[in-house]
Each structure stands twice: as C-alpha cells, then as structure tokens.
C-alpha cells in the first residue's frame, strides 16, 4: 500500500524567511497530492493541492512542486508570517482509493 | 453552504461502554472518510465509503470498531467496549466521487475521552 514520509517533523523560521516541507510517497500510481494546515484545536484545512499531470502550482505565498520520477513533492511558503505557525500535513491519493497522510510538520514562525 | 458536521463535539464515556459518533457530509458528496487523531499526532485512516459501500475497511483498529452509512449521506462510527486508548479526536471528511481527484472537506471532529 501507499506510504508517505514527511520531513522535517519540526521547523522554526524567522518571520519573513521561507519554509520548505518535503514529502515522499511510495505508490507511483498516486495522482493527487494535497497539503493541509491544522491550527491548534482546529480541523485540517486544504491550502493547496497538485495533480500528477502538473509539476508546480502557486497561490500567493505558497507553492507546491511535484517530481513524479523521484516520487516526492514539496510545500514552499515564502515571506512567512506568525499566522503561518501550525502543523502541516501532506497526503497522497491513488485514483479511487483512500488518502494516505504524512505524519505532519510543526512549523513555528518566530517574530 | 453547510459544511461537514459531526456530533457530538465532545464525548466522555466510561471504559467498557459503547459510543456512536455521527457525521453529516456536505450534500452531494458521495465519498466519506473517517480518521482518528491522537493528541499531537497525525491523521490515522479508519474507513472510507463510496456511497453506502465501504471499499476500504483496512484502517479499523479492531473488531470493536464498525461504521455504516445509509442513504449515501449520514455515517455513524461505533466503538464497542471502549478502551482508554480509544481516546482521540475522530474526524470525518467528505468529497465528491472518489474516482476524481477532489479535495476532502473535514468536519470539526468529535473529541472522545474514555475514563
């Protein structure tokens, strides 16, 4: 079955710096890769996603890149702000199957 | 429109009791997922439904856990003879047909505490 690894488990950056979180997946048939942000005590919220026919997608300060050959995808947050502090989860999904989530990255943006 | 709702929001139960958790997905969403999240941990897949059928039950931790979905809408997750290790937040999510690459929308969760 699919397995998703995520690194780092914790990440601290200074406000204004960039943050990068990386995930790898095992099933080459996975075709959809969402990223979720979860603030303390809240539900996960989708922040960006990418499909397997696309290599990069951007939405303001966040971007996701996908390397299908290497089976890894990354989340990039630029100009980080304190409100970006949260736990971020990546996930992978095979067509018609379940989502498999990474273990999460706790991002702290220091003012 | 209305999002995914779950009830109860909090449930405290004694060890050995049965509990039922409810999920109301977004109208028209045929795929429904249950996850468990222990404090400070990631999302553990439990089960997912496509319509009323459950193609993947592989995540259910034991035979004390079961889930059903009727009318392609509301789902209930039942935990029998609860144990302290069942304490967690149970999250439900729904999406458009699972054959497509559609995003999941999560409910607020049910926080279960087994004493």
Interface residues (C-beta under 8 A of the other chain):
Chain A: X1 X31 X32 X34 X43 X44 X45 X46 X49 X51 X89 X93 X95 X96 X97 X98 X99 X100 X101 X102 X103 X104
Chain B: X33 X35 X41 X42 X43 X45 X48 X56 X58 X59 X91 X98 X99 X101 X103 X104 X105 X106 X107 X108 X109
